[in-house]
Amino acid sequence: MDLIKQYIAQSLTAASNNLRLTNHQLEALGLLREVFLKSDDLAADIDKMKTITELSKLAIRLNEIYNFLSHGKIDFFKFSDQFKEHSQYLINDLTQLLGIDNPALIKDAINKLKGVKDKKESAEIEVILSEDKTNPNTFAVNENDSHGDINEKSAEDEKDFFKSYEKLILKPVKPIEKMLKKLANNEINYEDLSLFAKIMKTQVEVSEKNGFEIISNMQRIIYKALTMIKSRKLMPGKDVIESMRACLI
């Protein structure tokens, strides 16, 4: 079940990467992904979504994905391609949902899905995204780390907050992608593994401090995989590499 939770949450993330979202839309998307990651009964939550007007169309698509993962025959050789296909399907559904003129309607719909018990957690996410509560020092990293240098003064408002965070998490993506290609060809550089493991550990800490649980989970998967490959506890086979690639933002 945890695999299905992660799959749905990450497919929403992948779909959202194709959209230009406002801070309110990012907040709503974060709340929605959180619902699935913390769900005790995914099938029931998706069924509940179908009864909420704003979420009903997305629920139909997510139900198809859920049935594919829980009842279908999964071909792991084509798993990555299937993930991309599902993510593409979600783009239109997310566009319609997040395109609702009144952001409060989206949040109210998601709160109906989450239930009263999660109102405190929703408030915490609002605080994270609030301009006057943003702490730029959260982005402070070792100045000697050329892969993660973020100016502490760059998060003066919400726009700069997300710009700085986006810069931080995207910076190592291309270098790690190149390293994964080398791993696929059995070219293992243990110094690179150590370097990128250190960078991903820093990214996990930053994402956790700022409440980006889904992103931190994906970053942690990459960090742990790099660490295990370095210590020869994990073989960098095709499936492992594809799983790591799917976790890249």
Secondary structure, 3 states (H helix, E strand, C coil): CHHHHHHHHHHHHHHHCCCCCCHHHHHHHHHHHHHHHCCCCHHHHHHHHHCCHHHHHHHHHHHHHHHHHHHCCCCHHHHHHHHHHHHHHHHHHHHHHHCCCCHHHHHHHHHHHHCHHHHHHHHHHHHHHCHHHCCHHHHCCCCCCCCCCCCHHHCCCHHHHHHHHHHHHHCCHHHHHHHHHHHHCCCCCHHHHHHHHHHHHHHHHHHHHCCCHHHHHHHHHHHHHHHHHHCCCCCCCHHHHHHHHHHCC
